Amino acid sequence: MLETPLSSSLTPTSLTESHAWGLVLFTLMLSIALSLQGCASLDAHAQQTEADSAARDIWHAKRLETLAAEDGWLTLVGLDFLEEGEHTIGSAPTCSLRYQGATAPQCGAFIVTGSDASKSQVAFRADVEGITIDGKNAHGVVPLVVDDQGTPSVVRNGTLAITAIRRNGALALRVKDNASPARTKFRGIELFSFDASLVLEAEVVAPTEGETIAITNVTGFVESQPVVARLRSTLRGTPIDFVATAGANGRLFVVFADTTNGRESYGGGRFLDIPAPVEGKTTIDFNRATNPPCAFTPFATCPMPPAQNRLALTIRAGERRAETHTADEP
C-alpha cells in the first residue's frame, strides 16, 4: 500500500512552530491585559489620591474660617487670673484690667467671691451703656457662669468678648478681641503636600476600667484625663500606639509629636481629630494634623503630647509651623 505523505503544513516541525507562535501570542496578549489592568489600577489610585487631596483642601478652608472667626482663636488677647475682690476693666491705666478694645476708660468690674479659687464665683457690674451679657444689655451686678459650670457667660464691650474659665485650679478671664492683629493680618496656614501613605487604618482598643493619663499643658500644669481609647497602627514598619482622649460628638482627640516639631511644624506638637470608631476601626489622617491654639497666641493653655504619642518619625503632613501665618508689620 502506498503511504500518503503528510501535507507540508502538517509536518511535526510546522506543528511545533505553530504551537510556539501560539504561546508567544498568548503571552503577549496576557502581558497587554495585565498592563492595562495595572494602568487602570494606578489610574484609580491616582484619582482616589486626587479626590482625598481635594477633600483635605475643602476641610482646611473651613478650618481657617473657624480659626479666623469673630470669636476664633486668632482673637485671643488675654488670660487674666483673678483673686477674690473687685477687678475694674477699661482702657484707662488706672483699671486693674486694661484692654485697648474697651469703649470707655472704665467700663465696669468683675467681682470675685470666695477665697478658694477652684470654687470661687464671679459677677460683672456694668458702669457704662453698651455692654451685653449673653446678648442682653447689662444692668447692675450680673452673676456669670464659669466654664466648669456649663456654657460660660460672654461679656461683650466694643470689640471685646470675655468669658470666665477655670484653669489650673484657678479662676481666670479669657479675653478675645476681634480687632486683634493676629486676626486682621492673618494670611492663612501653609500645608505640607498631601501624602496618601499617611492615611492609616487604626485598630481601636478600649482602655482598662478607670484608665487615665497625665497631660501636661504649656504652663506646666499637670491634669489627669480619662483615656477613651488606644489607636494602634503601623507606619513605615514602626508601631503606633496613640492614647486618645474624648473629642467632640463621639470623636477622638490625639496630641502627637514627631521629628518635624520645632523646625517644620509647631514645636509643641499638633492635634488630630479622629473619626468615631466603626466596628473597632478608625482612620488616622496625618494630612489633617492641625496646630494647637498656642501656635497663634501666648494666652492659650494647650495640652502637650504625652510620651506615648511622641513618634520618632518624620510626619511631613498637615499644617506647618506658625511663624509665617501673620503679615509682617508695615
JOPEHU-V35752 format. One record per helix or strand. SS is the DSSP state (H for helix, E for strand). FROM is the first residue (numbers start at 1). TO is the last residue. Records with the same first field share a line. If there is no record, write none. Layout:
# JOPEHU-V35752
SS->FROM-TO + FROM-TO
This chain:
# JOPEHU-V35752
H->8-10 + 12-67 + 73-75 + 181-184 + 196-198 + 248-250 + 286-288 + 293-295 + 307-309
E->76-81 + 85-90 + 97-98 + 108-113 + 121-126 + 132-133 + 136-137 + 141-143 + 155-157 + 160-167 + 170-177 + 186-186 + 191-191 + 199-206 + 212-217 + 222-226 + 229-235 + 238-246 + 252-257 + 261-261 + 265-265 + 270-274 + 278-278 + 281-285 + 290-291 + 303-303 + 310-310 + 319-319 + 326-326
